[in-house]
Amino acid sequence: MVSPVSADPPELVVLSLRYSSWSMRPWLALTHAGATFKTRTVELPHMMDPMATTSLADRRARGSVRGLFPVLHVGGTAIHESLAICEY
């Protein structure tokens, strides 16, 4: 069964591409493949203040169902883990 094509391009939610190699991997793979996608970079409080903490609820509110980044949102589906995103 073929899934319907969404009018919106997939959205890759990442931490800083400068400091997170896990976020950089799917971004590079999608860019190299010529895929059309949007990138949204999120900052977690503990990235600015080492004494701060980030709750799972806060991470979920920033775009990750499991609280982990990166995540690729395709339609209503969230694909986690950089390797899984690259395989997509």
A tleap script that builds the chain and sets N, CA, C and O, in Angstrom:
source leaprc.protein.ff14SB
mol = sequence {
  NMET VAL SER PRO VAL SER ALA ASP PRO PRO
  GLU LEU VAL VAL LEU SER LEU ARG TYR SER
  SER TRP SER MET ARG PRO TRP LEU ALA LEU
  THR HIE ALA GLY ALA THR PHE LYS THR ARG
  THR VAL GLU LEU PRO HIE MET MET ASP PRO
  MET ALA THR THR SER LEU ALA ASP ARG ARG
  ALA ARG GLY SER VAL ARG GLY LEU PHE PRO
  VAL LEU HIE VAL GLY GLY THR ALA ILE HIE
  GLU SER LEU ALA ILE CYS GLU CTYR
}
set mol.1.N position { 0.841 -1.170 0.000 }
set mol.1.CA position { 0.000 0.000 0.000 }
set mol.1.C position { 0.890 1.238 0.000 }
set mol.1.O position { 1.831 1.319 0.790 }
set mol.2.N position { 0.618 2.172 -0.846 }
set mol.2.CA position { 1.392 3.400 -0.955 }
set mol.2.C position { 0.770 4.448 -0.058 }
set mol.2.O position { -0.439 4.677 -0.100 }
set mol.3.N position { 1.608 5.090 0.764 }
set mol.3.CA position { 1.083 6.128 1.643 }
set mol.3.C position { 0.866 7.406 0.841 }
set mol.3.O position { 1.585 7.672 -0.122 }
set mol.4.N position { -0.131 8.196 1.246 }
set mol.4.CA position { -0.388 9.434 0.509 }
set mol.4.C position { 0.774 10.413 0.677 }
set mol.4.O position { 1.432 10.451 1.717 }
set mol.5.N position { 1.004 11.190 -0.356 }
set mol.5.CA position { 2.096 12.157 -0.332 }
set mol.5.C position { 1.601 13.429 0.356 }
set mol.5.O position { 0.552 13.969 0.006 }
set mol.6.N position { 2.356 13.888 1.320 }
set mol.6.CA position { 2.006 15.105 2.038 }
set mol.6.C position { 2.480 16.314 1.240 }
set mol.6.O position { 3.526 16.270 0.593 }
set mol.7.N position { 1.703 17.389 1.293 }
set mol.7.CA position { 2.089 18.614 0.596 }
set mol.7.C position { 3.249 19.300 1.300 }
set mol.7.O position { 4.034 20.005 0.666 }
set mol.8.N position { 3.360 19.097 2.606 }
set mol.8.CA position { 4.441 19.705 3.373 }
set mol.8.C position { 5.690 18.839 3.286 }
set mol.8.O position { 5.606 17.615 3.377 }
set mol.9.N position { 6.853 19.472 3.110 }
set mol.9.CA position { 8.087 18.683 3.096 }
set mol.9.C position { 8.378 18.147 4.497 }
set mol.9.O position { 7.940 18.732 5.488 }
set mol.10.N position { 9.110 17.044 4.584 }
set mol.10.CA position { 9.485 16.519 5.898 }
set mol.10.C position { 10.260 17.575 6.686 }
set mol.10.O position { 10.924 18.435 6.107 }
set mol.11.N position { 10.164 17.499 8.022 }
set mol.11.CA position { 10.877 18.438 8.880 }
set mol.11.C position { 11.870 17.678 9.748 }
set mol.11.O position { 11.497 16.771 10.492 }
set mol.12.N position { 13.123 18.055 9.645 }
set mol.12.CA position { 14.183 17.456 10.445 }
set mol.12.C position { 14.412 18.355 11.658 }
set mol.12.O position { 14.805 19.512 11.516 }
set mol.13.N position { 14.161 17.814 12.848 }
set mol.13.CA position { 14.353 18.563 14.086 }
set mol.13.C position { 15.673 18.099 14.686 }
set mol.13.O position { 15.857 16.920 14.986 }
set mol.14.N position { 16.592 19.053 14.855 }
set mol.14.CA position { 17.951 18.716 15.286 }
set mol.14.C position { 18.398 19.612 16.430 }
set mol.14.O position { 17.807 20.658 16.699 }
set mol.15.N position { 19.459 19.171 17.095 }
set mol.15.CA position { 20.194 20.050 17.995 }
set mol.15.C position { 21.198 20.785 17.121 }
set mol.15.O position { 21.174 20.609 15.903 }
set mol.16.N position { 22.042 21.567 17.666 }
set mol.16.CA position { 22.983 22.366 16.884 }
set mol.16.C position { 23.782 21.498 15.918 }
set mol.16.O position { 24.411 20.522 16.328 }
set mol.17.N position { 23.758 21.854 14.636 }
set mol.17.CA position { 24.549 21.120 13.650 }
set mol.17.C position { 26.035 21.367 13.862 }
set mol.17.O position { 26.868 20.601 13.376 }
set mol.18.N position { 26.368 22.408 14.569 }
set mol.18.CA position { 27.763 22.722 14.843 }
set mol.18.C position { 28.358 21.777 15.897 }
set mol.18.O position { 29.533 21.419 15.817 }
set mol.19.N position { 27.545 21.376 16.881 }
set mol.19.CA position { 28.071 20.598 17.995 }
set mol.19.C position { 27.565 19.160 18.074 }
set mol.19.O position { 28.125 18.352 18.814 }
set mol.20.N position { 26.516 18.831 17.323 }
set mol.20.CA position { 25.920 17.501 17.435 }
set mol.20.C position { 26.145 16.700 16.162 }
set mol.20.O position { 25.471 16.914 15.155 }
set mol.21.N position { 27.107 15.766 16.213 }
set mol.21.CA position { 27.355 14.931 15.035 }
set mol.21.C position { 26.158 14.014 14.761 }
set mol.21.O position { 25.919 13.636 13.614 }
set mol.22.N position { 25.410 13.655 15.805 }
set mol.22.CA position { 24.217 12.825 15.604 }
set mol.22.C position { 23.179 13.576 14.789 }
set mol.22.O position { 22.471 12.969 13.985 }
set mol.23.N position { 23.076 14.871 14.977 }
set mol.23.CA position { 22.137 15.678 14.193 }
set mol.23.C position { 22.668 15.953 12.788 }
set mol.23.O position { 21.894 16.063 11.836 }
set mol.24.N position { 23.986 16.062 12.664 }
set mol.24.CA position { 24.599 16.367 11.371 }
set mol.24.C position { 24.442 15.213 10.380 }
set mol.24.O position { 24.278 15.452 9.184 }
set mol.25.N position { 24.491 13.981 10.851 }
set mol.25.CA position { 24.450 12.820 9.947 }
set mol.25.C position { 23.210 12.785 9.062 }
set mol.25.O position { 23.350 12.707 7.842 }
set mol.26.N position { 21.998 12.839 9.625 }
set mol.26.CA position { 20.834 12.797 8.725 }
set mol.26.C position { 20.714 14.051 7.867 }
set mol.26.O position { 20.229 13.987 6.738 }
set mol.27.N position { 21.155 15.197 8.398 }
set mol.27.CA position { 21.121 16.424 7.602 }
set mol.27.C position { 22.002 16.271 6.373 }
set mol.27.O position { 21.597 16.638 5.270 }
set mol.28.N position { 23.211 15.730 6.555 }
set mol.28.CA position { 24.114 15.505 5.422 }
set mol.28.C position { 23.538 14.500 4.429 }
set mol.28.O position { 23.593 14.715 3.218 }
set mol.29.N position { 22.985 13.400 4.944 }
set mol.29.CA position { 22.435 12.365 4.064 }
set mol.29.C position { 21.270 12.910 3.234 }
set mol.29.O position { 21.202 12.672 2.028 }
set mol.30.N position { 20.354 13.640 3.875 }
set mol.30.CA position { 19.211 14.197 3.152 }
set mol.30.C position { 19.648 15.251 2.136 }
set mol.30.O position { 19.119 15.310 1.027 }
set mol.31.N position { 20.616 16.081 2.523 }
set mol.31.CA position { 21.127 17.108 1.617 }
set mol.31.C position { 21.835 16.468 0.435 }
set mol.31.O position { 21.631 16.881 -0.707 }
set mol.32.N position { 22.661 15.469 0.695 }
set mol.32.CA position { 23.401 14.781 -0.372 }
set mol.32.C position { 22.448 14.075 -1.340 }
set mol.32.O position { 22.701 14.016 -2.544 }
set mol.33.N position { 21.350 13.541 -0.799 }
set mol.33.CA position { 20.377 12.844 -1.646 }
set mol.33.C position { 19.506 13.809 -2.449 }
set mol.33.O position { 18.757 13.387 -3.330 }
set mol.34.N position { 19.606 15.098 -2.146 }
set mol.34.CA position { 18.792 16.075 -2.863 }
set mol.34.C position { 17.351 16.127 -2.386 }
set mol.34.O position { 16.474 16.618 -3.097 }
set mol.35.N position { 17.105 15.624 -1.187 }
set mol.35.CA position { 15.744 15.597 -0.650 }
set mol.35.C position { 15.289 17.003 -0.285 }
set mol.35.O position { 16.088 17.844 0.127 }
set mol.36.N position { 14.007 17.240 -0.442 }
set mol.36.CA position { 13.416 18.505 -0.021 }
set mol.36.C position { 12.946 18.328 1.411 }
set mol.36.O position { 12.116 17.464 1.693 }
set mol.37.N position { 13.472 19.143 2.317 }
set mol.37.CA position { 13.078 19.051 3.725 }
set mol.37.C position { 13.353 20.372 4.414 }
set mol.37.O position { 14.150 21.185 3.946 }
set mol.38.N position { 12.677 20.570 5.537 }
set mol.38.CA position { 12.909 21.749 6.367 }
set mol.38.C position { 13.745 21.307 7.567 }
set mol.38.O position { 13.649 20.167 8.021 }
set mol.39.N position { 14.557 22.220 8.067 }
set mol.39.CA position { 15.349 21.942 9.257 }
set mol.39.C position { 14.931 22.908 10.354 }
set mol.39.O position { 14.834 24.115 10.134 }
set mol.40.N position { 14.684 22.358 11.545 }
set mol.40.CA position { 14.391 23.189 12.714 }
set mol.40.C position { 15.387 22.826 13.797 }
set mol.40.O position { 15.470 21.672 14.218 }
set mol.41.N position { 16.135 23.810 14.241 }
set mol.41.CA position { 17.131 23.600 15.286 }
set mol.41.C position { 16.527 24.005 16.624 }
set mol.41.O position { 15.982 25.100 16.764 }
set mol.42.N position { 16.629 23.118 17.598 }
set mol.42.CA position { 16.127 23.416 18.940 }
set mol.42.C position { 17.307 23.525 19.895 }
set mol.42.O position { 18.340 22.880 19.716 }
set mol.43.N position { 17.129 24.344 20.895 }
set mol.43.CA position { 18.128 24.463 21.950 }
set mol.43.C position { 17.492 24.016 23.240 }
set mol.43.O position { 16.383 24.433 23.573 }
set mol.44.N position { 18.188 23.170 23.965 }
set mol.44.CA position { 17.713 22.700 25.253 }
set mol.44.C position { 18.367 23.543 26.344 }
set mol.44.O position { 19.512 23.969 26.192 }
set mol.45.N position { 17.648 23.788 27.445 }
set mol.45.CA position { 18.193 24.656 28.492 }
set mol.45.C position { 19.582 24.247 28.993 }
set mol.45.O position { 20.412 25.110 29.278 }
set mol.46.N position { 19.837 22.964 29.101 }
set mol.46.CA position { 21.144 22.551 29.635 }
set mol.46.C position { 22.291 22.785 28.645 }
set mol.46.O position { 23.459 22.643 29.004 }
set mol.47.N position { 21.956 23.144 27.401 }
set mol.47.CA position { 23.007 23.455 26.438 }
set mol.47.C position { 23.611 24.824 26.732 }
set mol.47.O position { 24.774 25.074 26.414 }
set mol.48.N position { 22.825 25.705 27.338 }
set mol.48.CA position { 23.297 27.043 27.676 }
set mol.48.C position { 23.799 27.130 29.114 }
set mol.48.O position { 24.702 27.908 29.421 }
set mol.49.N position { 23.205 26.324 29.986 }
set mol.49.CA position { 23.544 26.363 31.403 }
set mol.49.C position { 23.761 24.938 31.894 }
set mol.49.O position { 22.797 24.185 32.036 }
set mol.50.N position { 25.011 24.550 32.158 }
set mol.50.CA position { 25.298 23.174 32.572 }
set mol.50.C position { 24.550 22.739 33.832 }
set mol.50.O position { 24.368 21.544 34.064 }
set mol.51.N position { 24.121 23.692 34.633 }
set mol.51.CA position { 23.406 23.350 35.860 }
set mol.51.C position { 21.913 23.119 35.618 }
set mol.51.O position { 21.219 22.605 36.495 }
set mol.52.N position { 21.419 23.492 34.445 }
set mol.52.CA position { 19.996 23.327 34.126 }
set mol.52.C position { 19.720 21.889 33.719 }
set mol.52.O position { 20.630 21.152 33.339 }
set mol.53.N position { 18.482 21.508 33.803 }
set mol.53.CA position { 18.054 20.187 33.354 }
set mol.53.C position { 16.924 20.362 32.344 }
set mol.53.O position { 16.262 21.399 32.305 }
set mol.54.N position { 16.721 19.347 31.545 }
set mol.54.CA position { 15.652 19.368 30.551 }
set mol.54.C position { 14.777 18.147 30.777 }
set mol.54.O position { 15.244 17.014 30.654 }
set mol.55.N position { 13.517 18.368 31.105 }
set mol.55.CA position { 12.610 17.257 31.362 }
set mol.55.C position { 12.184 16.596 30.058 }
set mol.55.O position { 12.294 17.183 28.982 }
set mol.56.N position { 11.702 15.381 30.170 }
set mol.56.CA position { 11.203 14.661 29.003 }
set mol.56.C position { 10.035 15.425 28.377 }
set mol.56.O position { 9.920 15.493 27.153 }
set mol.57.N position { 9.175 15.996 29.212 }
set mol.57.CA position { 8.034 16.767 28.695 }
set mol.57.C position { 8.516 17.974 27.887 }
set mol.57.O position { 7.927 18.314 26.860 }
set mol.58.N position { 9.582 18.614 28.352 }
set mol.58.CA position { 10.123 19.769 27.631 }
set mol.58.C position { 10.707 19.336 26.291 }
set mol.58.O position { 10.517 20.019 25.284 }
set mol.59.N position { 11.407 18.223 26.270 }
set mol.59.CA position { 11.967 17.716 25.008 }
set mol.59.C position { 10.851 17.341 24.041 }
set mol.59.O position { 10.957 17.594 22.841 }
set mol.60.N position { 9.788 16.740 24.556 }
set mol.60.CA position { 8.649 16.383 23.707 }
set mol.60.C position { 7.991 17.625 23.127 }
set mol.60.O position { 7.583 17.633 21.965 }
set mol.61.N position { 7.888 18.675 23.936 }
set mol.61.CA position { 7.279 19.921 23.469 }
set mol.61.C position { 8.111 20.560 22.356 }
set mol.61.O position { 7.586 21.333 21.555 }
set mol.62.N position { 9.386 20.244 22.306 }
set mol.62.CA position { 10.267 20.813 21.283 }
set mol.62.C position { 10.293 19.979 20.005 }
set mol.62.O position { 11.000 20.326 19.059 }
set mol.63.N position { 9.530 18.879 19.963 }
set mol.63.CA position { 9.377 18.169 18.700 }
set mol.63.C position { 9.804 16.718 18.672 }
set mol.63.O position { 9.802 16.103 17.606 }
set mol.64.N position { 10.173 16.147 19.820 }
set mol.64.CA position { 10.609 14.752 19.827 }
set mol.64.C position { 9.716 13.919 20.732 }
set mol.64.O position { 9.650 14.156 21.939 }
set mol.65.N position { 9.033 12.949 20.151 }
set mol.65.CA position { 8.116 12.100 20.910 }
set mol.65.C position { 8.873 11.326 21.988 }
set mol.65.O position { 8.378 11.184 23.106 }
set mol.66.N position { 10.051 10.830 21.668 }
set mol.66.CA position { 10.841 10.038 22.613 }
set mol.66.C position { 11.789 10.889 23.449 }
set mol.66.O position { 12.448 10.385 24.358 }
set mol.67.N position { 11.854 12.166 23.142 }
set mol.67.CA position { 12.747 13.043 23.888 }
set mol.67.C position { 14.173 13.015 23.382 }
set mol.67.O position { 15.073 13.556 24.024 }
set mol.68.N position { 14.387 12.386 22.231 }
set mol.68.CA position { 15.727 12.276 21.652 }
set mol.68.C position { 15.775 13.027 20.323 }
set mol.68.O position { 14.764 13.163 19.634 }
set mol.69.N position { 16.947 13.504 19.983 }
set mol.69.CA position { 17.146 14.206 18.722 }
set mol.69.C position { 18.300 13.561 17.986 }
set mol.69.O position { 19.219 13.070 18.641 }
set mol.70.N position { 18.308 13.532 16.679 }
set mol.70.CA position { 17.385 14.165 15.751 }
set mol.70.C position { 16.121 13.331 15.552 }
set mol.70.O position { 16.055 12.160 15.927 }
set mol.71.N position { 15.126 13.974 14.952 }
set mol.71.CA position { 13.890 13.295 14.583 }
set mol.71.C position { 13.399 13.906 13.271 }
set mol.71.O position { 13.428 15.123 13.087 }
set mol.72.N position { 12.951 13.043 12.369 }
set mol.72.CA position { 12.408 13.491 11.082 }
set mol.72.C position { 10.906 13.275 11.112 }
set mol.72.O position { 10.440 12.152 11.303 }
set mol.73.N position { 10.145 14.350 10.923 }
set mol.73.CA position { 8.688 14.263 10.878 }
set mol.73.C position { 8.267 14.196 9.422 }
set mol.73.O position { 8.501 15.127 8.652 }
set mol.74.N position { 7.643 13.083 9.051 }
set mol.74.CA position { 7.139 12.885 7.690 }
set mol.74.C position { 5.641 12.643 7.809 }
set mol.74.O position { 5.206 11.587 8.267 }
set mol.75.N position { 4.855 13.638 7.391 }
set mol.75.CA position { 3.412 13.527 7.593 }
set mol.75.C position { 3.141 13.435 9.079 }
set mol.75.O position { 3.552 14.313 9.839 }
set mol.76.N position { 2.462 12.397 9.503 }
set mol.76.CA position { 2.169 12.195 10.924 }
set mol.76.C position { 3.111 11.226 11.596 }
set mol.76.O position { 2.869 10.816 12.731 }
set mol.77.N position { 4.190 10.846 10.912 }
set mol.77.CA position { 5.126 9.858 11.444 }
set mol.77.C position { 6.426 10.515 11.869 }
set mol.77.O position { 6.971 11.358 11.157 }
set mol.78.N position { 6.917 10.123 13.036 }
set mol.78.CA position { 8.206 10.612 13.525 }
set mol.78.C position { 9.233 9.495 13.400 }
set mol.78.O position { 9.019 8.393 13.905 }
set mol.79.N position { 10.340 9.773 12.734 }
set mol.79.CA position { 11.416 8.799 12.573 }
set mol.79.C position { 12.583 9.264 13.436 }
set mol.79.O position { 13.146 10.336 13.214 }
set mol.80.N position { 12.940 8.443 14.425 }
set mol.80.CA position { 14.013 8.774 15.351 }
set mol.80.C position { 15.287 8.039 14.960 }
set mol.80.O position { 15.268 7.120 14.140 }
set mol.81.N position { 16.372 8.453 15.552 }
set mol.81.CA position { 17.693 7.857 15.358 }
set mol.81.C position { 18.274 8.252 14.001 }
set mol.81.O position { 17.614 8.122 12.970 }
set mol.82.N position { 19.493 8.727 14.015 }
set mol.82.CA position { 20.100 9.228 12.789 }
set mol.82.C position { 20.238 8.146 11.722 }
set mol.82.O position { 20.046 8.430 10.540 }
set mol.83.N position { 20.566 6.916 12.107 }
set mol.83.CA position { 20.700 5.847 11.122 }
set mol.83.C position { 19.371 5.533 10.454 }
set mol.83.O position { 19.323 5.328 9.241 }
set mol.84.N position { 18.288 5.491 11.231 }
set mol.84.CA position { 16.965 5.221 10.661 }
set mol.84.C position { 16.556 6.327 9.700 }
set mol.84.O position { 15.942 6.060 8.667 }
set mol.85.N position { 16.893 7.569 10.035 }
set mol.85.CA position { 16.584 8.686 9.148 }
set mol.85.C position { 17.381 8.556 7.854 }
set mol.85.O position { 16.852 8.787 6.767 }
set mol.86.N position { 18.652 8.186 7.975 }
set mol.86.CA position { 19.492 8.007 6.771 }
set mol.86.C position { 18.955 6.882 5.896 }
set mol.86.O position { 19.000 6.982 4.670 }
set mol.87.N position { 18.451 5.822 6.501 }
set mol.87.CA position { 17.900 4.710 5.726 }
set mol.87.C position { 16.612 5.116 5.037 }
set mol.87.O position { 16.302 4.607 3.960 }
set mol.88.N position { 15.854 6.029 5.643 }
set mol.88.CA position { 14.619 6.511 5.049 }
set mol.88.C position { 14.912 7.174 3.722 }
set mol.88.O position { 13.994 7.652 3.055 }
savepdb mol mol.pdb
quit
